[in-house]
Amino acid sequence: MSDTQQSVTVIGLGPMGQAMVSTFLERGYQVTVWNRTASKADPLVAKGAVLAATVQEALAANELVVLSLTDYDAMYAILGQATDALAGRVLVNLSSDTPEKARAAAEWAAGHGARHLTGGVQVPPSGIGSPESATFYSGPKDLFEAHQETLKVLTATDYRGEDPGLAALYYQILMDIFWTSMLSYLHAVALADAHGITAEELQPYVASALSSLPNFAGFYTPRINAGNHAGDVDKLAMGAASVEHIVHTTEAAGVDTALPAAVLEVFRRGMAQGHSGDSFTSLVEVFKKAVASA
Ligand SMILES: NC(=O)c1ccc[n+]([C@@H]2O[C@H](COP(=O)([O-])OP(=O)(O)OC[C@H]3O[C@@H](n4cnc5c(N)ncnc54)[C@H](OP(=O)(O)O)[C@@H]3O)[C@@H](O)[C@H]2O)c1
């Protein structure tokens, strides 16, 4: 390793960690890796990564330690066996979890003399290494700035603030959109399939429906911001009738109605709360009131 070569440790070699290690290697970094299932390191070692024999060794190899794990519990399972090696390390935790878990992890790391940056990667493994991809970061600003150039090797960076929970929060907010949207897509594919329409035949219409959403968000955002849910463009009662049609069409096709039925239940709650003549955006107010779980 030359004096100028930069180096990093990556712990966690799922699809995401593997993509990160490959990208660091391609960019000339010296990369030390560790994974619970050591064999996952084989293709990376073949490309030049160094497999640490122990977690201690992985932590000792570099100041900067990127974690790419299923969740924060996995971090405790791994780093908990090597707390004596944490002092002076910078943990960049790119594992997904809740804002509360991220805040607790930052405190836990500090208790062992390490510093913690929270990250939320917004792209699949194929997006790692692309400047068009982005990752939310939060935690101490000086720490983020000191390591920003290395982090930019993975994706563009979007620093959200000092609170360690912020990156996780932004990530979860976007995942809320991602999973509900993608489930609606899969439900539509199942409904189409019940009528002999293939996913491939449906795809152009799916693309068109999804690409119309930014326009809706663009139109409604200033109104929501101003607390304006006027029913001048659409009415919740109209939306509820539309969702009912989807439930019935789904039922008639013998397809699972759980998803549109859940949507209809929210529309009906909005109507029961007096929003029938308001826009469907009034459902924001319905969502703000938590429903006691059964
Ligand atoms: N994949 C994506 O498309 C994507 C996109 C954006 C963000 N993310 C986030 O990025 C993170 C990593 O993604 P991924 O797809 O690589 O996830 P993954 O496949 O769930 O990653 C698993 C990694 O966590 C390790 N792990 C899990 N539980 C463990 C435990 N109890 N003890 C020790 N190691 C444990 C696994 O070790 P073993 O190999 O030994 O099982 C593996 O290294 C996740 O938090 C994910 O939410 C993923």
The ligand as an SDF file (V2000), in Angstrom:
LIG
                    3D

 48 52  0  0  0  0  0  0  0  0999 V2000
  -30.3240   -4.2630   -1.1870 N   0  0  0  0  0  0  0  0  0  0  0  0
  -30.9410   -3.1420   -1.4670 C   0  0  0  0  0  0  0  0  0  0  0  0
  -31.5660   -2.9750   -2.5130 O   0  0  0  0  0  0  0  0  0  0  0  0
  -30.8650   -1.9880   -0.4950 C   0  0  0  0  0  0  0  0  0  0  0  0
  -31.1880   -0.6910   -0.9180 C   0  0  0  0  0  0  0  0  0  0  0  0
  -31.0870    0.3840   -0.0250 C   0  0  0  0  0  0  0  0  0  0  0  0
  -30.6830    0.1380    1.2800 C   0  0  0  0  0  0  0  0  0  0  0  0
  -30.4060   -1.1410    1.6670 N   0  0  0  0  0  0  0  0  0  0  0  0
  -30.0020   -1.3560    3.0620 C   0  0  0  0  0  0  0  0  0  0  0  0
  -28.6230   -1.6950    3.0960 O   0  0  0  0  0  0  0  0  0  0  0  0
  -28.3910   -2.6650    4.1220 C   0  0  0  0  0  0  0  0  0  0  0  0
  -27.6620   -3.8490    3.5250 C   0  0  0  0  0  0  0  0  0  0  0  0
  -28.3980   -4.3260    2.4140 O   0  0  0  0  0  0  0  0  0  0  0  0
  -28.2340   -5.7930    1.8640 P   0  0  0  0  0  0  0  0  0  0  0  0
  -29.2000   -5.9510    0.7460 O   0  0  0  0  0  0  0  0  0  0  0  0
  -26.8080   -6.0900    1.6550 O   0  0  0  0  0  0  0  0  0  0  0  0
  -28.8390   -6.5440    3.1490 O   0  0  0  0  0  0  0  0  0  0  0  0
  -28.7240   -7.9980    3.6510 P   0  0  0  0  0  0  0  0  0  0  0  0
  -28.6050   -8.9500    2.5350 O   0  0  0  0  0  0  0  0  0  0  0  0
  -29.8300   -8.1540    4.6320 O   0  0  0  0  0  0  0  0  0  0  0  0
  -27.3070   -7.8400    4.4170 O   0  0  0  0  0  0  0  0  0  0  0  0
  -27.0360   -8.7270    5.2330 C   0  0  0  0  0  0  0  0  0  0  0  0
  -25.7110   -8.4790    5.9050 C   0  0  0  0  0  0  0  0  0  0  0  0
  -25.9810   -8.3550    7.3040 O   0  0  0  0  0  0  0  0  0  0  0  0
  -25.3270   -9.4780    7.9440 C   0  0  0  0  0  0  0  0  0  0  0  0
  -26.1310   -9.8600    9.1120 N   0  0  0  0  0  0  0  0  0  0  0  0
  -27.4650   -9.8860    9.2480 C   0  0  0  0  0  0  0  0  0  0  0  0
  -27.8080  -10.2900   10.4850 N   0  0  0  0  0  0  0  0  0  0  0  0
  -26.6540  -10.5230   11.1500 C   0  0  0  0  0  0  0  0  0  0  0  0
  -26.3260  -10.9640   12.4460 C   0  0  0  0  0  0  0  0  0  0  0  0
  -27.2790  -11.1980   13.3550 N   0  0  0  0  0  0  0  0  0  0  0  0
  -25.0370  -11.0840   12.7710 N   0  0  0  0  0  0  0  0  0  0  0  0
  -24.0630  -10.8190   11.8840 C   0  0  0  0  0  0  0  0  0  0  0  0
  -24.2860  -10.4000   10.6180 N   0  0  0  0  0  0  0  0  0  0  0  0
  -25.5730  -10.2600   10.2570 C   0  0  0  0  0  0  0  0  0  0  0  0
  -25.2540  -10.5530    6.8790 C   0  0  0  0  0  0  0  0  0  0  0  0
  -24.2940  -11.5060    7.2030 O   0  0  0  0  0  0  0  0  0  0  0  0
  -24.3250  -12.9610    6.4810 P   0  0  0  0  0  0  0  0  0  0  0  0
  -23.7890  -12.7540    5.0980 O   0  0  0  0  0  0  0  0  0  0  0  0
  -23.4890  -13.8010    7.3420 O   0  0  0  0  0  0  0  0  0  0  0  0
  -25.7790  -13.3990    6.4590 O   0  0  0  0  0  0  0  0  0  0  0  0
  -24.8620   -9.6870    5.6780 C   0  0  0  0  0  0  0  0  0  0  0  0
  -23.5080   -9.3200    5.7420 O   0  0  0  0  0  0  0  0  0  0  0  0
  -29.7590   -3.0260    4.7030 C   0  0  0  0  0  0  0  0  0  0  0  0
  -29.9460   -2.3400    5.9060 O   0  0  0  0  0  0  0  0  0  0  0  0
  -30.7400   -2.5650    3.6610 C   0  0  0  0  0  0  0  0  0  0  0  0
  -31.9860   -2.1700    4.2140 O   0  0  0  0  0  0  0  0  0  0  0  0
  -30.4660   -2.1890    0.8140 C   0  0  0  0  0  0  0  0  0  0  0  0
  1  2  1  0
  2  3  2  0
  2  4  1  0
  4  5  1  0
  4 48  2  0
  5  6  2  0
  6  7  1  0
  7  8  2  0
  8  9  1  0
  8 48  1  0
  9 10  1  0
  9 46  1  0
 10 11  1  0
 11 12  1  0
 11 44  1  0
 12 13  1  0
 13 14  1  0
 14 15  2  0
 14 16  1  0
 14 17  1  0
 17 18  1  0
 18 19  2  0
 18 20  1  0
 18 21  1  0
 21 22  1  0
 22 23  1  0
 23 24  1  0
 23 42  1  0
 24 25  1  0
 25 26  1  0
 25 36  1  0
 26 27  1  0
 26 35  1  0
 27 28  2  0
 28 29  1  0
 29 30  1  0
 29 35  2  0
 30 31  1  0
 30 32  2  0
 32 33  1  0
 33 34  2  0
 34 35  1  0
 36 37  1  0
 36 42  1  0
 37 38  1  0
 38 39  2  0
 38 40  1  0
 38 41  1  0
 42 43  1  0
 44 45  1  0
 44 46  1  0
 46 47  1  0
M  CHG  2   8   1  16  -1
M  END
$$$$
